[in-house]
């Protein structure tokens, strides 16, 4: 019997000023932060390596590959809200490709 624990310490955080995403699995080479350091454990004087914003300007994105959006909204939207961004991109661009193939196939009717 295995129990799953939710580890929020390795969540990614995005800078609201410039869009930089701090990923704990990669760390921050510019500030000598090794991989595996959670965002909450960063030094007090750590700033965004792109724009210099304080850590208070960052928002939690969750873990890599998790569903995008607010957790309370994941049950709405015909299951689309619980998809990851990669799955949503595949659905959108795959649908556009199928529509394109449909319109191209209409030339064969002549």
Phi, psi and omega in degrees: 000120181248144177247137178264133175248140180271118181256101181275355183288339179258025176289147175279149179230138183249136175287126181284344181276316186236347179093003177297138179248119174277121179248115182300331180290339179256333183077200180222103183293326182295327183252014180057042175262116183287160176299145178097359180273118179295156181300323182292341181264003178294152178300154181301326183271008179291138179229164179301129181289346181266308187244350178083015180289151178291162181293341177290345179272006181261146176239150184284127177259349185090187181283160179294130180088002178279163181295140180277155178102177181285142185297329180286344180264357185293340182275355180259170172085033177056030179087353182288328181292340179270003179276152174283168181295325177295320179293321178294319178298318178297319179295314182293306185286332174294319177296318177297321178295318179295321176296318177300314179298323178298313181292325177293325181292340178293337177292337179284352181281347182289000000 
